[in-house]
Amino acid sequence: MKRILLAAVLALPLAAQASEDLSYSYIGFGATYVDPDGFSGENGFGAEASGAITENWHLFGGFQTVDIDNQADVDNWNVGIGYNMGINDHLDLVARLSYEQTDVSFSDPDLDDFDGSDDGVGLRVGVRNAFNENFEGGVGVAYTNYSGSDSTALFANAQFKFGDWGIVAEALASDDGTSIYVGPRLSF
């Protein structure tokens, strides 16, 4: 029994290789639609970047800005580190830990203006699968905690690839609202 356990532990680094069909080095930008509970849905802009630092580790960051009801400007950004482990030749388990920050600027003629920011931590765990050389998709759970206020969401994403370029779409849904991101991505 001890020999089997030792052999399994020694084989872990070999089993943890990332899938070759999935790139963790990319840059992208796109349109964002945010529909927070209690407000009307609004369009915005987003950008994303990720860079593989080893076969299984990557650094990432993102930015999103939205103007809500012409009264509030909301800017979100994050930076973090991710771990991707190959489950098979086309499927990765992905975990990401990030620092999150939201800046809000609110102005209303009937109320006092407000400017503020809050920061916190984010955690995402999911799977990412290359179905073929032109299409990949993923699903998972996202958790964020800002100063003791937390939110859990489900997400799904897809990428249609054309060589190094692709069109990415992601939807995120929680009790706080939904968001959709669509845009081009360059993988390298």
C-alpha positions as CSV (number, residue, x, y, z in Angstrom):
1,M,0.0,0.0,0.0
2,K,2.8,2.4,0.9
3,R,4.5,1.7,-2.5
4,I,1.3,2.5,-4.4
5,L,0.9,5.8,-2.5
6,L,4.6,6.7,-3.0
7,A,4.3,5.9,-6.8
8,A,1.1,8.1,-7.0
9,V,2.8,11.0,-5.3
10,L,5.8,10.8,-7.5
11,A,3.6,10.7,-10.6
12,L,1.7,13.8,-9.7
13,P,4.0,16.3,-11.4
14,L,3.7,14.2,-14.6
15,A,-0.1,14.2,-14.4
16,A,-0.3,18.0,-13.8
17,Q,0.9,19.0,-17.2
18,A,-1.3,21.6,-18.9
19,S,-3.3,20.9,-22.0
20,E,-1.3,21.9,-25.1
21,D,-4.4,23.1,-26.9
22,L,-5.1,25.9,-24.4
23,S,-3.1,29.1,-24.3
24,Y,-2.7,31.1,-21.0
25,S,-0.8,33.9,-22.8
26,Y,-3.2,36.4,-24.4
27,I,-4.4,40.0,-24.7
28,G,-8.0,41.1,-25.5
29,F,-10.5,43.8,-25.3
30,G,-14.3,44.0,-25.8
31,A,-17.7,45.3,-25.0
32,T,-19.3,44.6,-21.7
33,Y,-23.0,44.5,-20.8
34,V,-23.7,44.8,-17.0
35,D,-27.2,44.3,-15.6
36,P,-27.0,44.9,-11.8
37,D,-30.0,44.2,-9.6
38,G,-31.9,47.5,-8.9
39,F,-30.5,49.3,-12.0
40,S,-31.0,49.2,-15.7
41,G,-28.5,47.3,-17.8
42,E,-25.7,49.3,-19.3
43,N,-22.9,48.8,-21.8
44,G,-19.2,49.4,-21.1
45,F,-15.7,48.4,-22.1
46,G,-13.3,45.8,-20.9
47,A,-9.7,44.6,-21.4
48,E,-7.9,41.4,-20.3
49,A,-4.4,40.0,-20.4
50,S,-2.7,36.9,-19.2
51,G,0.8,35.5,-19.4
52,A,2.1,32.0,-18.7
53,I,5.1,32.0,-16.4
54,T,5.5,28.2,-16.4
55,E,3.6,25.4,-18.0
56,N,1.1,25.4,-15.1
57,W,1.2,29.0,-13.7
58,H,0.0,32.2,-15.2
59,L,-0.4,35.9,-14.2
60,F,-3.5,37.8,-15.3
61,G,-5.3,41.1,-15.1
62,G,-8.4,42.8,-16.3
63,F,-10.2,46.1,-16.4
64,Q,-13.9,47.0,-17.0
65,T,-15.6,50.4,-17.0
66,V,-19.4,51.0,-17.1
67,D,-21.6,54.1,-16.8
68,I,-24.8,53.1,-15.0
69,D,-28.0,55.2,-15.6
70,N,-25.8,58.2,-16.5
71,Q,-25.3,58.7,-12.7
72,A,-22.6,56.3,-11.7
73,D,-19.2,55.4,-13.3
74,V,-18.0,52.0,-12.1
75,D,-14.5,50.9,-12.8
76,N,-13.4,47.4,-11.8
77,W,-9.9,45.9,-12.2
78,N,-8.1,42.9,-11.0
79,V,-4.6,41.3,-11.0
80,G,-3.8,37.8,-9.9
81,I,-2.1,34.4,-10.3
82,G,-3.7,31.3,-11.8
83,Y,-2.9,27.6,-11.8
84,N,-3.9,25.3,-14.6
85,M,-3.7,21.5,-14.4
86,G,-4.3,19.2,-17.3
87,I,-7.0,16.6,-16.7
88,N,-6.6,15.1,-20.2
89,D,-5.1,16.3,-23.5
90,H,-7.9,18.9,-24.0
91,L,-9.3,19.7,-20.6
92,D,-7.7,21.8,-17.8
93,L,-8.8,22.5,-14.2
94,V,-8.2,26.2,-13.6
95,A,-7.9,28.0,-10.3
96,R,-7.3,31.8,-10.1
97,L,-6.7,34.0,-7.1
98,S,-6.9,37.8,-7.6
99,Y,-6.8,41.2,-5.9
100,E,-10.0,43.1,-6.9
101,Q,-10.7,46.8,-6.8
102,T,-13.9,48.8,-7.6
103,D,-14.0,52.5,-8.0
104,V,-17.4,54.3,-8.0
105,S,-18.2,57.9,-8.9
106,F,-21.8,58.8,-8.3
107,S,-23.5,62.1,-9.2
108,D,-27.2,63.0,-9.0
109,P,-28.7,66.5,-9.0
110,D,-31.0,65.5,-6.1
111,L,-28.4,63.8,-4.0
112,D,-24.9,64.4,-2.7
113,D,-22.1,63.3,-5.1
114,F,-20.1,60.3,-4.0
115,D,-16.6,59.0,-4.9
116,G,-15.3,55.8,-3.3
117,S,-13.5,52.6,-3.8
118,D,-13.3,49.2,-2.2
119,D,-10.9,46.3,-2.6
120,G,-11.0,42.7,-1.9
121,V,-10.1,39.2,-3.1
122,G,-11.5,37.0,-5.9
123,L,-11.3,33.3,-6.4
124,R,-12.4,31.4,-9.6
125,V,-12.4,27.6,-10.0
126,G,-13.5,25.9,-13.2
127,V,-12.7,23.8,-16.2
128,R,-11.6,24.9,-19.7
129,N,-11.9,22.5,-22.6
130,A,-10.5,22.6,-26.2
131,F,-13.3,20.9,-28.1
132,N,-11.3,21.2,-31.4
133,E,-8.7,23.5,-32.8
134,N,-11.3,26.3,-33.5
135,F,-13.5,26.1,-30.4
136,E,-13.0,26.0,-26.6
137,G,-15.3,26.6,-23.7
138,G,-15.4,26.6,-19.9
139,V,-17.6,26.8,-16.8
140,G,-17.0,27.4,-13.2
141,V,-17.7,29.3,-10.0
142,A,-16.4,32.7,-9.1
143,Y,-16.3,34.1,-5.5
144,T,-15.5,37.7,-4.5
145,N,-15.2,39.3,-1.1
146,Y,-15.1,43.1,-0.7
147,S,-14.7,44.3,2.9
148,G,-16.8,41.4,4.3
149,S,-19.5,41.6,1.6
150,D,-19.2,38.5,-0.6
151,S,-20.8,37.3,-3.8
152,T,-20.8,33.9,-5.5
153,A,-21.5,33.6,-9.2
154,L,-21.5,31.0,-12.0
155,F,-19.7,31.7,-15.2
156,A,-19.5,30.2,-18.7
157,N,-17.2,31.2,-21.5
158,A,-16.4,30.3,-25.1
159,Q,-13.8,31.2,-27.7
160,F,-14.0,30.7,-31.5
161,K,-10.4,30.6,-32.7
162,F,-8.9,31.5,-36.0
163,G,-5.2,30.8,-35.8
164,D,-3.8,33.1,-33.0
165,W,-6.9,35.2,-33.0
166,G,-10.3,34.5,-31.4
167,I,-13.6,35.9,-30.4
168,V,-14.3,35.4,-26.7
169,A,-17.6,35.6,-24.9
170,E,-18.2,35.2,-21.2
171,A,-21.4,35.4,-19.1
172,L,-21.4,35.7,-15.3
173,A,-24.6,35.4,-13.2
174,S,-25.1,35.9,-9.5
175,D,-27.8,37.2,-7.1
176,D,-26.3,40.7,-7.6
177,G,-26.9,40.7,-11.3
178,T,-25.4,39.5,-14.6
179,S,-22.6,40.6,-16.9
180,I,-21.6,39.6,-20.5
181,Y,-18.3,40.3,-22.1
182,V,-17.6,39.8,-25.9
183,G,-14.5,40.8,-27.8
184,P,-11.4,39.7,-29.8
185,R,-8.4,38.0,-28.2
186,L,-4.9,37.5,-29.5
187,S,-3.2,34.4,-28.1
188,F,0.6,33.8,-28.2
